[in-house]
Amino acid sequence: MLQHEGDPSRCAVLLPGVRYFSQAPLLWFAREVAQARGWSAVEVDERAPDGEDPFEWMRDQAERALAGTSAELIVVVGKSLGSVAATVFDGPAVWLTPLLIRPDIAGALAAAASPALLVGSPDDPSWGEGELPDNPLLEVFELPGLDHSLQISGDPFSSLDVLRDVTRRVGAFLDRVADTP
């Protein structure tokens, strides 16, 4: 895990996808926007070892990362596989392309008692073929025409515009939860 120093009372914990690491654009800029606001950050920057169940491995990594911070306010930012952390963490979170096709994840989000930002596209099968949870604490930012990386294939400039919009939403979410008493 990589540690990024900032305000010790606020920490963003970044959890990657299977092939979407913490240095990939969505997680990179989520960390950047958190650090620009003074937050500390912890990022899981590896992949599940061969032969291990990636979901169990990610749950373990999430629990280790969460146990390793003493911040008063923790926000998890999980991409795809990282959204399995919703089954073990019920604090404020940003779920980038959460795996809504998995009943355990969709159920955890439906039952969440803390605010969360869900970002995805109906054109991504892991989102569009799943069940969007009905929970008033969830802010849903749905963007049509995007793949699982929230990109538009063959159009890098439009993909950059999407990245800018998602990064703004993540920053606004962090501001809201930091201002909540």
matplotlib code that plots the C-alpha trace (Angstrom):
import matplotlib.pyplot as plt

x = [0.0, 1.1, 0.7, 0.3, 0.6, -2.0, -4.5, -4.4, -8.1, -9.3, -8.2, -9.2, -8.6, -8.3, -9.1, -8.3, -10.1, -8.7, -7.0, -7.5, -4.7, -4.4, -2.2, -5.0, -6.8, -10.0, -8.2, -5.2, -7.3, -9.6, -6.4, -5.2, -8.5, -8.4, -4.9, -5.6, -8.2, -5.5, -6.6, -4.3, -4.6, -3.9, -3.8, -3.8, -1.5, -1.3, -3.3, -4.5, -1.9, -2.5, -4.7, -6.5, -10.1, -9.9, -13.0, -11.8, -8.3, -9.9, -12.0, -8.9, -6.9, -9.8, -9.9, -6.1, -6.1, -9.0, -7.4, -4.2, -5.7, -6.7, -8.5, -11.8, -13.2, -12.5, -13.9, -13.3, -12.9, -13.3, -13.1, -15.0, -13.5, -12.8, -16.6, -16.7, -15.5, -19.1, -19.8, -17.3, -17.4, -20.5, -18.9, -18.9, -17.7, -17.2, -17.9, -16.5, -18.2, -19.4, -20.2, -24.0, -24.3, -23.2, -26.1, -23.8, -22.5, -25.9, -27.4, -24.7, -25.3, -29.1, -28.6, -25.9, -26.4, -23.8, -23.7, -22.1, -21.4, -22.0, -20.5, -21.2, -22.6, -25.6, -23.4, -21.0, -22.5, -21.3, -23.5, -26.2, -27.1, -27.1, -29.6, -29.2, -29.9, -32.8, -31.3, -31.8, -28.2, -26.8, -25.9, -25.9, -23.9, -24.8, -23.0, -24.3, -22.0, -19.0, -17.1, -16.1, -13.1, -15.6, -14.0, -15.3, -13.5, -11.5, -12.2, -9.5, -10.6, -14.2, -12.8, -10.8, -13.9, -15.6, -12.6, -12.8, -16.6, -16.0, -13.1, -15.3, -18.0, -15.6, -14.2, -17.7, -18.6, -15.5, -16.4, -19.9, -18.9, -16.1, -18.7, -21.1, -21.1]
y = [0.0, 3.5, 6.2, 9.9, 12.3, 15.0, 15.9, 12.9, 13.4, 12.8, 9.9, 8.6, 4.9, 3.9, 0.4, -0.8, -3.0, -6.2, -4.5, -0.9, 0.0, 3.0, 4.8, 4.6, 7.9, 7.6, 6.5, 8.8, 11.9, 10.8, 10.8, 14.0, 15.8, 14.5, 15.6, 19.0, 19.4, 18.4, 14.8, 11.9, 9.0, 5.3, 3.3, -0.4, -0.6, -4.3, -7.2, -10.4, -13.2, -16.0, -18.6, -16.4, -15.4, -11.7, -10.8, -12.3, -10.8, -7.3, -7.6, -8.4, -5.5, -3.1, -4.3, -3.9, -0.4, 0.7, -0.7, 1.1, 4.6, 6.3, 9.2, 10.4, 10.6, 7.9, 7.8, 4.7, 5.2, 1.8, 1.0, -2.1, -5.0, -2.5, -2.0, -5.4, -3.3, -2.1, -5.4, -4.6, -0.8, 1.3, 4.7, 7.4, 6.1, 6.7, 3.7, 4.0, 1.4, -0.7, -4.3, -4.0, -7.4, -8.9, -9.3, -9.0, -5.6, -4.3, -5.4, -3.7, -0.5, -0.7, -1.1, 1.6, 3.9, 6.5, 8.6, 7.3, 8.5, 5.8, 6.5, 4.2, 3.8, 1.8, 0.7, -1.1, -4.6, -4.7, -1.6, -1.8, -5.4, -5.1, -3.6, 0.0, 0.2, 2.2, 4.2, 7.9, 8.2, 7.2, 9.9, 8.3, 9.8, 7.8, 8.5, 6.8, 5.6, 4.7, 1.4, -0.1, 2.3, 5.2, 6.0, 6.4, 4.0, 5.8, 9.3, 10.3, 13.9, 13.1, 10.6, 13.4, 15.4, 12.5, 12.2, 15.9, 15.6, 12.5, 14.2, 17.3, 15.0, 13.2, 16.5, 17.9, 14.6, 14.9, 18.5, 17.5, 14.7, 16.8, 19.5, 17.0, 17.2]
z = [0.0, -0.7, 1.9, 1.0, 3.9, 4.4, 7.1, 9.4, 10.4, 6.8, 4.6, 1.2, 0.8, -2.9, -4.0, -7.6, -10.1, -11.5, -14.4, -13.3, -10.9, -8.6, -11.2, -13.8, -14.5, -12.4, -9.2, -9.9, -10.1, -7.2, -5.1, -6.6, -5.9, -2.3, -1.8, -3.3, -0.5, 2.1, 2.7, 3.4, 1.1, 1.2, -2.1, -2.7, -5.7, -6.4, -7.8, -6.3, -6.5, -9.0, -7.5, -5.0, -5.3, -6.2, -4.2, -1.0, -1.6, -2.2, 1.0, 2.9, 1.3, 2.1, 5.7, 6.1, 4.5, 6.7, 9.9, 9.0, 9.2, 12.4, 10.5, 11.9, 8.4, 5.9, 2.4, 0.3, -3.4, -5.1, -8.8, -10.0, -8.0, -5.2, -4.8, -3.0, 0.0, 0.2, 1.9, 4.7, 4.9, 5.6, 5.6, 2.9, -0.4, -4.0, -6.1, -9.7, -11.9, -9.0, -9.9, -9.7, -11.3, -8.1, -5.6, -2.6, -3.8, -4.9, -1.6, 0.4, -1.5, -1.1, 2.7, 3.1, 6.0, 4.7, 1.6, -1.5, -5.0, -7.7, -11.1, -14.1, -17.5, -18.7, -21.6, -19.1, -18.6, -14.9, -14.3, -17.0, -16.5, -12.8, -10.3, -9.4, -5.7, -4.4, -1.5, -0.9, 0.5, -2.9, -5.5, -8.9, -11.7, -14.8, -18.1, -21.3, -24.0, -21.8, -21.3, -18.0, -17.7, -18.2, -21.5, -25.1, -27.3, -29.9, -28.6, -26.1, -25.9, -25.0, -22.5, -20.9, -20.6, -18.8, -16.5, -15.7, -14.9, -12.7, -10.9, -10.2, -8.8, -6.6, -5.3, -4.6, -2.8, -0.6, 0.2, 1.2, 3.5, 5.1, 5.9, 7.4, 11.2]

ax = plt.figure().add_subplot(projection="3d")
ax.plot(x, y, z, "-o")
ax.set_aspect("equal")
plt.show()
